[in-house]
Amino acid sequence: MGRRKKIVEKCERLMDKPEQIRNIAIAAHVDHGKTTLTDNLLAGAGMIADQGEATQLMMDTEEDEQERGITIDAANVSMTHEYEDKDHLINLIDTPGHVDFGGDVTRAMRAVDGALVVVDAVEGAMPQTETVVRQALREGVKPTLFINKVDRLISELQEGPEEMQRRLLNVIDDVNELIRGMTKDMDDVDDWTVSVEEGTVGFGSALYKWGVSMPSMQATGMDFGDIMELERNGDRQELHERTPLSDVILDMVCEHFPDPIEAQPRRIPRVWRGDDESELAEQMRLVDPDGEVVLMVTDIGIDPHAGEISAGRVFSGTLEKGQDLYISGTVGTNRVQSVGIYMGGEREEVERVPAGNIAAVTGLKDAIAGSTVSSAEMTPFESIEHISEPVITKSVEAKNMDDLPKLIETLRQVSKEDPTIQIDINEDTGEHLISGQGELHLEVITQRIERNQGIPVTTGEPIVVFREKVQGATTEVEGISPNRHNRFYITVEPLSDEMVEKLKLGDISMDMPEQERREVLQETGMDKDTSQNVEHIHGTNILIDDTKGIQHLNETMELVIEGLTEALDDGPLAAEPVEGTLIKLHDARLHEDTIHRGPAQVIPAVRQAVHNALIHGHVKLLEPIQNVRIDVPNEHMGAASGEIQGRRGRVDDMYQEGDLMVVEGIAPVDEMIGFSSDIRSATEGRASWNTENAGFRVMADNLQPETIMEIRERKGMKLELPQAVDYF
């Protein structure tokens, strides 16, 4: 135990020296070696025993992660490293690479200042590499690059030095192109591209624990020739001893990633919309340990002994046991039971955690992933924008009725830990619906319910989530209240794709200062008058109040918005959510007596007006689609592209890459269910593939009526469509 105690003491000393702290995330495409690399760093820093090959996967603590061999939950770990005679405290988050768990990556990026992007030398930059780099840069996190699995270029592909260099340079160029594209409009970023000369690129093998970079070659005198010779002779142990990977990476982290003092002044304005003149803003910029406590929660985990643990980044102040802290979006305060830091993968309780660190806190029972926790009331950090929305749903039922209360409790807990999961508990049918990012995502969640909570459940067939969207502009439509005394006049029209995209990313929202919102709307093509009358934004729909001087409208507006929300959550075709619609309220006639314009009158009138207007504007179903990429040997190329085309998909591109053919295309999520077993049998198991959610597109007209009827039947709705929907 002695060694561990020493490490903890060392970490505690370093916590107070922000210039010696680095908060970083490892991010990459699935199976490019992030978790193996993390093990390596831990072993190199003396946190876990150093054994033969690095295959311990210390970070994949859940049973299902070990079985599937992938990381599902982002894992936090801390280590110390001596660089240029100074000890550094490195807080690292290992993130999942699989597309279904992208939400974890986004949240991790909020807590860190640097991202170590890992790319497989053989596969090169992949779609998910692009996604994680984009997530990092959007949060103002600085990237460096590590190219992994270089041993495979030498031993499996038998490449000579020239070929190898060309291949490695291609990877670097691809990553730089991404970085340039993303940072060209950022005023607060100099040049963040990575380069071998500057030492922001490393190469190596996480499995065999050796690595090199330009600075390390100068220090050890090893060049690529020596490495190839040792690798070919199988002297991997000697390679590891002469140029250990952990030193190369940790040196790069200390040298090239910003410390909190350098990073926070740049990051705070990106993630926080509060008053930048305030004292609080100054405390966060200075990483002031004596300021107000500000903690951004990025992850919630469950510890069997301690209960819920909230992990996150402390931007200012010092966390201590017994503090009463406010949590954004909830009333009252929560009391901190304990504070800790991560040591290796385990939580170690300490007295206090000052600004600039990543802390683990118990007692914040109202916090969810994404909460702002603080000692004074403050503007919360911007909500974490998840790039992808839930596209697939399954019903979950408890096998024994006695387990029902426990199941509901567990589902609530699940949605607290993972905001990209949506839980819908239908009181009427007793069905519980879970929606997530893909089949694997839901499979993992339902397995965990059975395994960790011991609740046997049955899950239904996967159901795909659709959207409804209006196709054209309409003339005024009237909605009349049940007592005939209130009337609303409404038009609808579709918003541009660019506008919808900005609404999804939160670049346009009701939380923004009004002036700023108007500017963005006008830049995106809305005319000046309309942009000044935005009354409400619901999802990707905007309500405009175009009325002039109507009595009593102010006090009725809240009910109008409620009616609108109801109408948009359950569209007229199949009660699926409506997206991308601009709704204008042009006129209203209201009864002067409050009693006759209550909720029972206004809500149905608005709902009816919105639905009728949508129908006049030819509302249609949109279905979610995925980008599909299949890597496959030549002889199976036809079978692979046939798999996409046979699923109402289209093939956009085919090209040779190395000795494989790459087939790229898109296909509807609905048709991709069961894809994995079909593609395996079609290509004798020799294809590897990737899918990525690519938003929604209008479904073909001939499929619309049938699909609408299927959904209505499933939801127990009337099977006759409203009269006016005769345009299919």
N, C-alpha and C positions, 0 to 999 in steps of 0.2 A: 504494500500500500504506500510505502515511502515515496516511490517515484511519482505516483499520482498526486500526492499531497504537494510535492514540489511544483509540479506543473500548475496546479490550481493557484498556488501562491504567486507563481510567475505571472499568470494571467491576471490575477487581481492587481498586481503592481502595474501592469501595462494598461489596464482599463482606464487609468487616469491620464494617459498620455496620448491624446487623439492623433498626434502626428505620427505615432508608431502603430496606428490601427489601420487595417485594411478590411473593408467589408466587400466580399466578392461573391459572385454566383458562377457556377459552371453550367453552361448551357450548350446543348447540341441536339442533333437529330437522334432518333432512337437507335440504340446499339452502336453508337460511335465511340463508346468507352468512357463516359463521364464518371460512372460510379467506380469503375476500376481505378481510374485516375485519382479519385478522392481517397480511396484506400491507400494508394501509394503515398499521397501527401501525408496522410496520418501516420503511416509507418515511418516515413522520412523524418517527421517531426517528433518521433518517439512516442506517439500517442497509442499505437497498437503494435503488437509484436511484429517484427519483420520476418516474414517467411518466404519460401520459394517464390512461386508465381503469385501475383497479386490477384487472388480470386476470392477474397473473403467476403466482398460485398458487405462491409460493415454497415453501410448506410441503408441497405434494403432490409429494414428491421421487420417488416410485416411478412407473415408466412406466405401470403399470396405473391408478394414481390419476389421472394426467393424461388417460388415454384415457376413463375412466368419468366424469371430472369430479367425483369425490367423494373425500373424505378417508377413508383406510382405517386408517392407523396414526396414533396420536396423535403430534404432532411437538412437540419442545421448542425454544424460542427465547428469547433474552434481549435486552433493550434498556435504554437509559437514558433518563430523562425528567426535565426540570427542572420542579419544581413549588414555588411559594412560595420561590424562591431556593435550593432544595435539590435536588441531584441524587438521583434514585431509581433503583434497579436493579429492573427488572421482569422476572421469569422467567415466561414464559407457555407454557401447553401448549394447542395447538389440538387438540381431540378430534374423533373422527368422530361424525356424527349418525345414521348409518344403523343401524337396530336390530340388524343382524347383527354390528356391531362394538361392542356395548354394553360388553363386557369392558374395552376400552381406556378408556372413560369412567370406569368405576369405579376403575380403577387410577390414572388421572390425578388423581382427586379426593383420593387419599391423599396426594399430594405437595404440594397447594396449600392456601391458606387462604381464597381467595375464588373465586367463580365468576361470570363475566360471562355471563348468559343472553341469547342472541340470539333474537329472535322476528321473523318476517316479518310486516310490517304488514298485508299483504293476506291471508295465510293465518291469522294469529292463532296462539294457543297450540295446539300439536298433541300427539298422544299421546306422541311422543318427547320433546317439551319437558317434559312431566310426568315422564317417566322420569328425565331428566338432573337436573331440579331435585330429585327425590327422592334420587337418588344423592348429590348434593352435600350435602343437608341431613343425610342419614344419617351422613356422614363429618364433620359439624360444620363445613362450609364455608359462608361467608357469601355470599349472592347479591346481585348488582345486575342491572339489566335494560337492554338496548339494543334498541330497536325499529328494525329495518332496513327498507330498501326503501320508505321513506316517499315517495321520488320517484314510485313507481308509483301511489300514491293520488292524487297531484296530476296526473300526466300521463296515466296510462292510465284511471283510474276517474273523472277529472275531478271530484273531490269538493271541495265548499266547506269553509270553515274549520269550520263546526259539525259536519258529518258526520265530518270527519276527526278532530276532537277526541273525538267520541263513540266512534269506532272505536278510537282509541288508548287511551282510558280503559278500554274493554272488555278490551283485551289486558292492561292493568296489573291490572285487577280479577281476571282469570283467574289470572294468575301469583300475585297476593297470596293468593288463596284456597288455592292449592296450598301456599304457604309457611306460611300459618296452620295448615292441616290437619296439616302435618308437624311444626311446631315447638311445638304447644300442650303436648305432654308433655315438652318439653326444659327442664330446670331451668337449664341453663347459657346459655340464649339469651334476650336481652331481646326486643325486637320487631324481627324481621328483614324485615318487609314493605318493599317498595320504594315510593318516592313521588317525584313530580316536584318537589315543594317542597324536599325534603331534598337533591335532586341525585343520588338513586340511580337515576334513570331517564334514559336518553339516547335521542334520536331521530336518524334520519339515513339516509344512503345510502352503503353501503360501496363500491358500484361507482363513484359519482361523488364519493366522498371528502369529503362535507360532513356535519356533525352538529351538533346543538344539545342543550343541557340547560339547566335553569333557571339555574345559575351562569354558563354561557357566554353566555346571552342578556343577562344583566346586564352581563357584561364587554364584549361586542361591540355591544350595543344592537340586535341583529337579532331580530325576532320572526317568528312564523309568516307574517304577511302579506308581509314582505320576501322570505321564502324562497320562498313560492308564486309571487311575481312573477318572481323570478330563475329559478326552475325552469321556469315556463311560457314565459319568453322564451328558454329554452335557454342562459342564462348560467351554465352549470355550473362553468366554470373560476373565475368570479368568486366563486361560492358557496363553492367549495373554498378559495379564498384568504382570503375574509373570515371563514369559520368552519370551519377544518379539522377533520375528524372525529378525527384522531389526538389532537389536543390535548384535545378534549372527553372522549374515552374515557380517555386516560392521566391527565388531571386527576382524573377520577372514581375511577380505580384508586388513585391516591396518597391521595386524601382519604378514601374510604369503605371501602377494604379494610384489614383488620388487618395489621400487620407481624408477623413471627414471634414477637416477644416478647409481643405481646398474644394471639396466637392459640394458641401451643403449650400454655400451661397449660389451655386449654379442650379442645384436640384430643387431647392425650396420653391422658387417661383414656378417651376414646371409642374409641381404636384400640389401646390397650395394657392388658393385664390384669395387669401385674407389680405389685410391691409399691410403693405410692405414697408410702411413708415412706422408701424407699431413697435413697441418695445419687444413684444413676443417675436416678431419677425427678426429683429436684430439678435435676440438670444439664440434663435435657431441658426442664423447665419454664422454666429461665433462659436457654435457648439458649446454653449455656456452651461457648465455643470451646476451653476448656482441659479439658473433661470427657472421659469415655470417648467414643470414636467410635461414633455410632449412625446407620446409613444404612438407609432403607427403599427397596428397589429396586422401582420401579414399571414399568419398561420395559426390555426387552432388545432391542438392535438389532445389526445386523452391519455392520461397516465393512470393505470389501475389504482395506484395508491393516492395520488395527489388530485385526481379529478382533471378538470380542464386546464390546459396550459396554453396561454396566449404568448406567441413568440412575435417579436417585432423589433423595429429599429427605434432607438431612443434619439430623438433629434435635439432635445434640449432638457436641462434639468437633471436630477438624479433620482432614480427609482429606489424607494426603500419600503421595507415591510411596514404595514399599518397605515400607509397613505390612503386617503379617500380621493378617488379620481373620478372625473366625469367621463362618460363614454358617449361619443356622438350618436345622436338619434335616440337616446334613451333618457329617462327622467331620473334624477337623483344620482347617487354616486355608488361606486363599488369599492370595497376595501381590499388592498393588496395583502394577500396571505404570505407569499414568499416571492423572492426574486432570485434569479439564477442566471448562469451563463452555460453555454454548452462546452463540454470537454470531450473531445472525440464526439461520439454520438450521444453521450449521456449528460443529463442536466445536473449541474453542481450548484447547490444553493450558496449564495454569498450575501454579505450584509447589504450591499448597495451596488447599483449599476449606473454609472454616469453617462452623459450624452456621448454619442458617437459609437455606441456599442449595440450589439444585437442581444436582447435580453429575453429571458423566459419568465413569465409571471403567472402565479396562480391567484385565484380570487376574483378575477374580472369576469363574473358570470354573465354579464350582459354583452360582452364583446363578441363580435363575429369577425371572420377574416375580412379585413378592410376597415375596421373601426379606428377612429382617432381617440386616443385616451389621453386626458390632460388634467393638470391640477387646477386650471382656471378655465372658465367657459371660453371657447375659441371657435373660429371658423374651422370646420373639419377639413382634412385633406380631401382632395378630389376623390370621388369614388374610383375604385380601380376598374378601368374599362376592360372587359373581356372581349377579345377580338372575335371569338366565335360564340354563337348562341346555341341553345339546346336544339337539336334537330331530330331527336329520336326519343320515344316514350315507351315505357312498359308499365303494365299494371302489376301491382304487388299485393298479394293477399296472404294473411296469416293462415296456416293450415288449421290451427286450433283457435277457436274463438277466444279462449282465455288469453291468448298472446296479443290480442288486438291493442289494448292500451299500451303495452310495451313496444309494439311495432310503431305506433304513432309517435311515441316518445323518441324512438331510435331514428325515425325518418326526419324529425325536427332537428335532431343532433347532426345528422348527415348534411342537412342543408346549411347548418351553421358552419360546419367545417369546410364545405366546398360550395361556394356561392355559384359555381357554374352548373350545379344540379338544381333543378326546380322540382319541388314537391307539391302535388296538388291533391288535397284530400277531399274527395267528393262525398259529402254527407248523405246525399240522396241514395246513391247506389252502393255506398260502403266501399267503393274502389279507391285505391291509393295509386296515383300515377307518379312515376319518377321520370323526369326528362333529363337527358344528358347529351354529351358530345358525340357519342357513337356507341356501337354495340359493346365494345370492350369496357368502356366507361361504366355502363349500366351493369354489365356482368360482374365487374369487380365490386361495385357497391352492394349488389344483392348478395354476393358471396360473403361479404364482410358482415352483413346483417345476420346471416345464418351462423357464421363462424364465431364472431365476437359476442353476439348477444344470445346465441343459442335459440333463435326463433326460426322454426321451419317455415319457409314461405313458398308460395307458388307464384311464378311470374308468367304473365301473358305473352303472346307474340309481340315482337317489337312493332310499334306504331310510329309512323313518321309524322312530324309536326308540319302542318302547312301554314301558309299565310294567305290573306286576301288583299288584293290591291285594285284600286280603281284605275281604269284605262284611259278615260277622257274627262274633259271638264263638263259640268252640267249647268243647266239654268236653275233658277230658284225653286226649291222644293219646300212645301209647307208641312209642318208637323203640328197636329192639333191635340190639345190635352183632353183626357177623358170627359171633363165637364164642359168642353167646347169654349172655355173662357180665355185660354192662353194659346197663342200661336207663335211659331218660330219659323223664320225663313232662312234656308241654308243652301249653300252651293258647295260642291267638292271638286277638287282637281288633283291629278297626281303630282307629286314633288319630283324634282330631277334626281337621278341616281346619285349625283354628287352630294346633294343636300341630305339624302337618306344616309349616305356613308358618314357624313359629318355628325348627324344626329346619333348614329350608332356609336361613334367614337367619343361622344360627349364634347365635340368641338362646338356644338351649339346646345345650350341647355338653359333652363330657367334659373340656375344658380349663378349664371354669369352676370356681371354688371350690364345693365340694359344697353348702354352705349356700345359696348364691345359686341353684344349679341347682334345688334342692328348691323354693325359693320360686316360681321361674318355673313349674315343673311344676304346683305346687298352684294358682297363679293361673289356669293354663290348664285347670284342671279335673281334675287327677289326684288320687286320694285320698292322704292323708298317708303311710300305710304303704308304698304302692307307690313313691312318690317317693323313699323312703329306700333302696330296694333296687335302684336303677339300676346295672346291672353293666357295660353296654356300649351305645354308640350307633353304629349303622352306617347311614350315609345318613340316611333319615328313619324308621329303625326303632329301637325301643328294646328291649333285653333286660333283663328283671327277674329277679333271683334270689330266688325265694320259698321256697327250701328252708330247712330247719332242721337244723343240726348233722349234716351228712352227712360221714362220714369220707372223706378223700382228695379232696373236691370242689375244695378250693383249688388243689391242684397240677394238677387236670385242667381247671380253668376255661379256661385258654388254648386248649386243644384244642376245648372246647365252642364258644368264640367263633369258632374257625377253621371249624368245621362250620357254624355259624350263618351266617357270612359267605358261605361257598360256597353255601348254600341260598338266601340272599337275592339274591346277584348273578345267579343263574340260577333264576328262579322255575319252579314245576312245570308251568305251561301251555306256555310257549314259550321258556324260558330267558331271559326279559327280567328286568330288575331289579325287585325287590319294593319297594314304598314304603308308608309310613304304617301300619306294623304294630307292635303291642305284643306281644312274645313273653314268656310267663312260664314259667320253669322251676320246676315245683312239687316234683319229687322226682327222685331218681336212685338207682340201685343200681349200685355200682361193685365190680369185682373187687379183692380186697385186694392182689394182686400187680401191681406196676407194669407188668410185662411184658405182662399180659393187659388192660391198659387204655391201650394206646399209641394213637398217631394212627390206625393202620389200623382200630382198633375204634371209638374215640369219634367221629371225624369222620363216618363213614357213618351211625352211629346218630343223631346230632343232625340231620344233613341230612335223613334219612328222616322223623324225627319232625316237623321243621319243615314239610317238604313235605306230609306227610299232614294236618297240622293246617291248613295253608293251604287244602287241598282241602276239608276238612270245613267250613271257614269260607266256602265258595263264592268262591274267589279268581277275579277276573275281569281281563280285559285293560283297561288304560286307554290312551287314545290322546291324543297331544298336540294341543291346539287353538290357534288364533290368533284374536285380535280382528282384524276387517277393517273398514277405513273406506274408502269410495269417494266421491270428490267428482266429480260428473258433471252435465252440463247436463240440464235437465228431460226433453228428448225421449228421452234414453238411460237414464232412471232404471229403467224396467222391465227393460231388458237387463242393467243392472248388478245389480239385486237377484236377477234370474234366475241370474246367474253364482254368487251365493252359495248360493241354494237348490239349484241343480243339483249342488252339491258336498257334499250332506248337511249344509249349513250352515243357520243360521236368521238371519233379519233381525230385529234388535231395535228399530231406530229409523230413521225417515227424517224429515229436516227440511230446511227451506230455509236456506241461509246465503249472503247476498249473492245473486249470480245463479246459484248452483249448488245442486243437491240433494246432501245428504249421506246416504249409506246406511251404517248401522253394523250389524255382526252378528258372528257367530263361525262358524268352519268348521274342520274337522279339517285338520291340516298335510298328512296323507296325500293329501287331495283338492286341496290348494292347489298341488301341483307342476304347473308349466306354466300357472299362473293368468295370468301376465303377458301371454302371447301371446293367450290367449283373451279377456281383458277388452279388450285393444286392438281385436281384430277385432269384438267385440260392440258397442263404443261408438265405432267409427270413430276410435279413438285419442284420444278427448277426455276420458277419465277419468284422474284421478290417484288413486292408492290407497296405502294403508299397511297393513302387517300387523304385529302384535306378538304375541309368544308369550304365551299365557295359561294355561300349566300343562296339566294332564291331566284328562280326564274319562272315565267308564266308557263303553266302546263298546257300541252297541246289541246286545242278546242275539242277534238273528238273524245278525249279522255275526261274532260271536265264533268259532264253530267253524271257519268258512272261513279267517278271518285266522290263527287259531292254526295250522291245518294249513299254510298258506302259509309262515309263519315257520319252522315245524319242518322243512319240506322244504328251505327255503333254508339252514338251519343244518346240514342232514344228520343230523337227529335221527330216532328211531323215529317212525313216523306214528301208532301207536296211542297214545291218551292213557291215563294211568293209569285203572284201572277206575272209581274213585270219581267221576271228573268226568262225571256223567251229568245234570247239572242244567241243561244248556243246552236 
